[in-house]
Amino acid sequence: MSEKTENRKDVEVRFWPAPVEPELAPGTQKGVFMRRLAKLGALVGATVLVAIPAQAQLNGAHALGDFGVLAGTQPQPGFYATLFYYRYPTDTIRDADGDKIGPQPDAPGSVTINSYAPLVYYVSKAKVLGANYGALAVLPWVNGSLEAPAFDLSETSSTSFSDTVIRPIDLGWHLTKADVTAGFQFYAPTGTYELGGTGNTGKGMWTYEPYFGTTVYFDEKKTVSLATTAFWELHGKKKDTDIEVGQILSLEGGIGKSFLGGGLVIGAAYYAQWKLTTDKLGSFVLPGGGTVEPELVNKHRVFALGPDVTLPVATKTKLFALVNLRYLWEAGARSKTEGSTFIVTATFPIPSVKLQ
């Protein structure tokens, strides 16, 4: 393995967004609108990688924590604008056995990533295979700081543009007892990336991600729900290298309950992620001739759980916005950082929704 690859001390930051989904109202037409609109409660995320030789994994593009209690529900037809904030602090890196990495337990180091992004989402009344057709675009900005005295690292990065997320296909079916979503999104490498760089704000690769999800309801008014969406990441090679991140499976969703006619949503969100194939580090020429293609054999995983709350900003006659707050604690990490995810989003239907 080349010295440059083996001793990288970079922080790869990838910001993502995708809809969140608290749930909202009972069975009236207004209630159906509100419940599906609540799906837009949050669309955001960011992932972090600290490259520690033989222990770290190359992260994918999917930002964990972006979906919640209505993960399998598409919003009501209309146009939506969302602003969100995402924060990911961590001072823990776990190895393949789940042990904390760091030669100095009293100086483990820390990483904090902040992300900000506008998002636009359009859902049409037009039908494709019986589903409403939608599309989404996200323009993320990120900054971060790394403090790792145990590894002699200390870096910060200013707020800069990250990788663009485009969802050209977003299909939503609405059944009597369930909602179903399916689609495809991709991540374009528009953020800064340099192999071994300390100020990267992108992943330096194209990522392609199909997904499928469902929200199941347990009462006639659809106030109690359980949801899960599965995402499958496929990655291209990193910029100017033969490095290729392994394929990754992510599950996101949650359980929720709506109150006050759908005006308040309280629930618990979760996420889980597994890398299913190894990272490929490209070809290296051996000193005596020939080549070798090393792989990072250990595959990362992580789980998280936490509260998910959505509140409306409204008068008696109009709904102006939905504000979602979500906090998830990570656990069970292997070959990965283990921290917490905090998300605040504000989603604005355009025009505002009449309630009477």
GUTORDO-831610 format. One line per 5 residues: number of its first residue (from 0); their letters; for each residue x, y, z negated of C-alpha. Coordinates in pm, 1 decimal. Example, Ala and Ser with C-alpha at 12.3 -4.5 7.8 and 13.67 -1.06 7.14 Angstrom:
2
0) AS) 1230.0 -450.0 -780.0 | 1367.0 -106.0 -714.0
***
This chain:
356
0) MSEKT) 0.0 0.0 0.0 | 139.9 344.5 84.0 | 254.3 569.1 -198.6 | 15.3 837.5 -83.1 | -284.1 609.5 -111.1
5) ENRKD) -181.3 436.5 -430.8 | -110.0 751.1 -628.7 | -389.9 978.4 -514.0 | -502.7 1222.1 -784.8 | -802.2 1368.0 -613.2
10) VEVRF) -1157.5 1421.9 -717.8 | -1403.2 1338.9 -445.2 | -1725.4 1530.0 -489.8 | -2033.0 1442.0 -291.1 | -2353.3 1625.9 -332.2
15) WPAPV) -2679.9 1480.4 -224.5 | -3039.9 1552.3 -235.3 | -3348.8 1355.8 -182.4 | -3690.7 1386.8 -324.6 | -3770.2 1331.1 -675.2
20) EPELA) -4107.7 1224.2 -778.6 | -4298.3 1287.5 -1084.3 | -4664.2 1215.1 -1043.7 | -4962.1 1428.0 -1088.4 | -5335.0 1415.0 -1061.5
25) PGTQK) -5635.5 1192.6 -1065.8 | -5859.6 1081.1 -788.2 | -6016.5 1400.0 -648.8 | -5885.7 1532.6 -317.2 | -5716.8 1813.9 -509.8
30) GVFMR) -5572.9 1556.5 -747.5 | -5432.7 1346.8 -462.6 | -5263.8 1657.3 -322.1 | -5113.6 1750.4 -657.1 | -4993.1 1400.5 -731.7
35) RLAKL) -4814.5 1364.5 -399.4 | -4680.5 1718.1 -414.8 | -4521.0 1633.3 -747.0 | -4295.7 1392.0 -563.7 | -4088.3 1694.4 -468.6
40) GALVG) -4005.2 1767.0 -831.3 | -3632.1 1719.3 -766.9 | -3402.7 1647.7 -476.4 | -3044.8 1647.1 -570.8 | -2737.7 1466.4 -687.4
45) ATVLV) -2364.5 1443.9 -690.3 | -2111.5 1167.0 -728.9 | -1760.6 1180.4 -862.6 | -1451.3 966.8 -811.2 | -1127.8 990.6 -1005.3
50) AIPAQ) -873.5 780.9 -816.4 | -691.5 566.0 -1069.8 | -469.6 300.5 -906.3 | -616.5 -51.9 -902.8 | -915.5 53.8 -1111.7
55) AQLNG) -1116.9 322.3 -931.2 | -1362.3 268.3 -651.2 | -1443.3 484.7 -351.8 | -1786.9 633.3 -406.1 | -2053.4 644.0 -140.9
60) AHALG) -2264.0 942.1 -38.1 | -2590.5 864.6 -218.3 | -2632.7 1084.6 -523.2 | -2776.3 894.1 -814.0 | -3062.1 1048.4 -1007.2
65) DFGVL) -3241.9 1209.6 -714.7 | -3557.8 995.7 -736.2 | -3789.3 949.1 -1032.1 | -4133.5 834.5 -1134.6 | -4293.4 865.8 -788.5
70) AGTQP) -4000.7 730.0 -590.2 | -4224.7 553.1 -339.5 | -4464.0 842.5 -267.6 | -4448.8 1089.9 20.1 | -4588.4 1440.4 -51.5
75) QPGFY) -4915.6 1564.3 96.1 | -4882.6 1707.9 451.6 | -4734.5 2056.4 441.3 | -4411.9 2257.4 424.9 | -4202.9 2275.7 107.5
80) ATLFY) -3895.2 2466.7 -5.9 | -3693.5 2341.9 -302.3 | -3412.2 2491.2 -508.5 | -3221.4 2270.1 -746.6 | -2935.3 2250.7 -990.4
85) YRYPT) -2742.8 1935.7 -1077.2 | -2479.8 1875.1 -1346.2 | -2270.3 1562.7 -1402.7 | -2025.3 1564.8 -1698.3 | -1819.3 1260.4 -1794.4
90) DTIRD) -1513.9 1180.4 -2003.6 | -1520.9 804.6 -1946.4 | -1386.2 576.8 -1673.7 | -1461.3 204.8 -1706.7 | -1251.2 -71.5 -1554.2
95) ADGDK) -1381.4 -395.0 -1400.6 | -1431.8 -546.0 -1747.4 | -1615.7 -242.6 -1882.6 | -1320.5 -124.3 -2094.4 | -1243.0 245.7 -2110.3
100) IGPQP) -937.7 341.8 -1905.3 | -675.0 569.9 -2057.4 | -334.7 520.4 -2214.8 | -412.0 799.4 -2465.2 | -749.0 739.8 -2638.9
105) DAPGS) -730.8 1086.8 -2797.7 | -693.8 1252.5 -2453.9 | -920.0 1068.6 -2210.6 | -980.7 1366.1 -1981.4 | -1308.9 1486.2 -1839.3
110) VTINS) -1488.9 1573.7 -1518.0 | -1775.6 1820.0 -1475.2 | -1953.6 1865.3 -1143.1 | -2213.4 2134.2 -1071.0 | -2426.3 2132.1 -756.2
115) YAPLV) -2670.8 2382.3 -610.5 | -2878.5 2347.5 -296.7 | -3175.1 2470.0 -95.6 | -3386.4 2200.0 63.6 | -3666.0 2209.2 320.1
120) YYVSK) -3917.6 1928.0 364.1 | -4198.4 1901.1 619.7 | -4472.7 1638.4 622.6 | -4699.4 1629.2 927.4 | -5058.6 1514.8 959.9
125) AKVLG) -4942.2 1320.7 1265.7 | -4939.5 942.8 1224.4 | -4666.1 694.3 1317.7 | -4756.6 328.8 1264.2 | -5037.2 447.5 1038.3
130) ANYGA) -4803.7 659.0 821.6 | -4762.3 1034.5 793.9 | -4439.5 1151.3 958.0 | -4198.1 1377.6 770.4 | -3845.0 1519.3 790.7
135) LAVLP) -3603.6 1676.3 544.2 | -3277.0 1875.6 541.1 | -3043.7 1972.5 255.4 | -2757.8 2225.2 250.9 | -2562.4 2157.7 -70.9
140) WVNGS) -2295.3 2365.2 -246.4 | -2074.0 2224.4 -523.0 | -1801.9 2312.9 -768.1 | -1624.6 2109.9 -1028.5 | -1347.9 2084.7 -1282.3
145) LEAPA) -1122.9 1795.8 -1375.1 | -931.5 1768.2 -1700.1 | -741.5 1442.1 -1742.3 | -440.1 1482.9 -1973.6 | -416.3 1106.0 -2006.7
150) FDLSE) -324.9 1096.0 -1637.1 | -146.6 1432.1 -1619.2 | -425.8 1584.8 -1409.4 | -578.8 1929.9 -1429.6 | -775.9 2065.7 -1135.2
155) TSSTS) -1067.3 2298.9 -1065.5 | -1257.7 2378.4 -746.1 | -1456.4 2687.0 -650.1 | -1813.6 2670.0 -524.2 | -1802.4 2554.2 -161.0
160) FSDTV) -2025.0 2399.5 102.2 | -2057.6 2020.0 86.1 | -2185.7 1749.3 320.9 | -2517.8 1815.1 494.6 | -2802.4 1567.0 446.5
165) IRPID) -3057.8 1514.6 722.9 | -3360.0 1284.5 704.5 | -3506.2 1268.2 1057.1 | -3745.9 983.3 975.6 | -3965.4 986.4 665.4
170) LGWHL) -4281.4 773.0 680.0 | -4549.9 761.2 410.5 | -4846.4 525.5 372.4 | -5116.5 588.6 109.7 | -5312.9 279.9 5.4
175) TKADV) -5584.7 228.4 -255.3 | -5355.2 106.6 -532.3 | -5012.2 202.6 -400.0 | -4804.8 436.4 -186.4 | -4525.6 316.1 42.4
180) TAGFQ) -4233.5 504.0 199.1 | -3970.2 405.4 453.1 | -3718.9 599.6 655.5 | -3363.8 682.4 746.6 | -3123.9 959.8 650.4
185) FYAPT) -2762.3 1043.4 725.4 | -2485.7 1249.5 565.9 | -2274.6 1465.1 799.5 | -1915.2 1542.0 684.1 | -1946.4 1922.4 675.9
190) GTYEL) -1770.0 1963.8 339.9 | -1397.3 2006.9 291.9 | -1201.8 1681.6 288.1 | -834.1 1593.0 297.1 | -688.7 1258.8 191.2
195) GGTGN) -516.1 1322.8 -140.8 | -665.0 1673.2 -164.0 | -766.6 1817.4 -501.0 | -1031.5 2060.2 -375.6 | -1249.4 1826.9 -172.6
200) TGKGM) -1621.6 1908.2 -160.0 | -1715.2 1637.3 91.7 | -1649.8 1269.6 152.9 | -1487.6 1305.0 495.8 | -1709.2 1035.3 648.2
205) WTYEP) -2044.4 976.3 813.4 | -2292.0 778.4 603.8 | -2611.4 613.2 732.7 | -2882.4 516.3 485.4 | -3212.9 335.9 549.8
210) YFGTT) -3453.5 316.7 255.4 | -3781.7 155.9 149.2 | -3993.7 220.4 -159.1 | -4332.0 188.0 -324.6 | -4531.5 345.0 -607.4
215) VYFDE) -4790.4 117.5 -770.1 | -5083.3 261.0 -970.5 | -5246.4 89.1 -1267.9 | -5570.3 286.2 -1301.0 | -5840.6 409.5 -1062.3
220) KKTVS) -5749.1 776.6 -1107.2 | -5381.8 701.7 -1032.5 | -5250.3 859.5 -1351.7 | -5021.2 569.7 -1450.9 | -4755.0 456.4 -1204.9
225) LATTA) -4445.7 241.9 -1159.4 | -4210.1 309.8 -868.3 | -3889.7 183.6 -707.3 | -3704.8 281.9 -389.9 | -3408.1 89.7 -247.2
230) FWELH) -3130.5 258.2 -44.8 | -2864.8 81.7 161.9 | -2548.4 280.3 245.3 | -2337.3 209.0 553.7 | -2020.2 417.2 593.9
235) GKKKD) -1793.0 523.2 874.5 | -1416.3 566.2 833.2 | -1284.3 859.7 635.7 | -1141.7 1154.9 827.1 | -801.0 1083.7 991.3
240) TDIEV) -772.0 745.5 816.6 | -874.5 380.8 848.4 | -1024.3 389.8 497.2 | -1381.3 262.2 482.9 | -1607.4 259.6 176.5
245) GQILS) -1791.8 -66.6 109.2 | -2167.2 -105.4 151.4 | -2371.3 10.1 -148.7 | -2719.9 -74.6 -279.8 | -2897.4 182.2 -498.4
250) LEGGI) -3232.6 145.5 -675.2 | -3415.9 449.9 -814.5 | -3757.9 500.1 -966.4 | -3945.0 520.7 -1292.7 | -4269.2 492.3 -1484.7
255) GKSFL) -4493.4 793.8 -1538.8 | -4819.4 921.3 -1683.9 | -5004.5 1239.8 -1578.7 | -5213.5 1460.1 -1809.7 | -5431.2 1770.5 -1782.2
260) GGGLV) -5572.5 1665.4 -1448.4 | -5225.0 1609.2 -1310.5 | -5079.6 1939.8 -1431.6 | -4830.8 1770.5 -1664.6 | -4627.1 1460.5 -1589.2
265) IGAAY) -4420.5 1274.3 -1847.7 | -4221.3 964.2 -1771.4 | -3892.2 776.9 -1774.8 | -3667.0 762.3 -1469.5 | -3388.5 514.5 -1395.0
270) YAQWK) -3122.1 433.6 -1140.3 | -2895.7 137.7 -1073.1 | -2618.0 95.4 -819.2 | -2398.1 -189.2 -700.1 | -2120.6 -195.9 -441.7
275) LTTDK) -2174.2 -517.0 -246.8 | -1870.8 -524.4 -16.0 | -1509.7 -423.4 -81.2 | -1348.7 -91.7 9.4 | -1108.8 -121.4 304.0
280) LGSFV) -791.1 85.7 279.3 | -679.8 49.9 640.9 | -363.8 -107.0 787.0 | -13.9 -54.4 646.3 | 314.8 -150.0 812.1
285) LPGGG) 536.3 -369.7 594.8 | 910.5 -286.0 562.3 | 1008.7 -620.0 716.9 | 758.0 -592.1 999.8 | 394.9 -688.6 1034.0
290) TVEPE) 89.2 -525.5 881.8 | -137.1 -572.7 582.5 | -497.4 -458.2 526.3 | -547.7 -424.5 148.7 | -889.5 -396.4 -14.3
295) LVNKH) -1008.8 -269.9 -351.2 | -1140.6 -604.1 -472.5 | -1336.0 -481.0 -775.2 | -1684.2 -354.4 -686.9 | -1836.9 -80.6 -899.1
300) RVFAL) -2177.5 -75.1 -1065.8 | -2366.4 159.1 -1299.2 | -2710.7 193.4 -1463.6 | -2893.7 493.5 -1611.2 | -3219.9 576.8 -1790.7
305) GPDVT) -3376.7 895.2 -1925.8 | -3679.9 1127.3 -1953.8 | -3846.2 1289.4 -1652.4 | -4091.1 1581.7 -1695.8 | -4275.5 1794.8 -1438.6
310) LPVAT) -4456.5 2121.3 -1518.4 | -4669.1 2336.4 -1286.3 | -4626.4 2711.0 -1238.4 | -4982.7 2820.7 -1165.1 | -5276.9 3046.3 -1234.1
315) KTKLF) -5635.3 2923.9 -1257.9 | -5669.8 2960.4 -882.3 | -5326.4 2888.8 -731.8 | -5030.3 2654.5 -772.0 | -4707.0 2839.8 -694.9
320) ALVNL) -4441.4 2584.1 -786.6 | -4353.1 2264.1 -967.2 | -4056.8 2253.8 -1204.1 | -3893.7 1919.4 -1277.8 | -3642.4 1841.5 -1553.6
325) RYLWE) -3461.6 1508.6 -1570.9 | -3179.2 1378.2 -1789.1 | -3030.4 1030.0 -1750.7 | -2760.9 859.3 -1957.7 | -2536.0 612.9 -1776.5
330) AGARS) -2441.4 273.6 -1920.0 | -2293.0 -55.6 -1805.7 | -2045.4 109.1 -1567.5 | -1775.2 -105.4 -1410.6 | -1484.5 35.5 -1203.0
335) KTEGS) -1654.7 375.4 -1223.5 | -1709.9 688.9 -1426.4 | -1979.2 673.6 -1695.5 | -2147.5 1000.3 -1789.8 | -2485.9 1171.3 -1772.8
340) TFIVT) -2698.0 1337.4 -1504.6 | -2900.3 1655.6 -1560.3 | -3130.4 1794.1 -1288.5 | -3354.7 2100.5 -1273.1 | -3558.6 2167.8 -959.6
345) ATFPI) -3822.9 2415.6 -849.3 | -4040.6 2320.4 -550.8 | -4256.4 2577.4 -370.6 | -4540.6 2471.7 -137.8 | -4567.6 2718.1 153.3
350) PSVKL) -4826.7 2863.7 138.4 | -4918.4 2824.6 -227.7 | -5193.3 2571.3 -307.0 | -5546.4 2687.8 -389.2 | -5683.5 2516.5 -697.1
355) Q) -6040.3 2644.7 -673.7
***
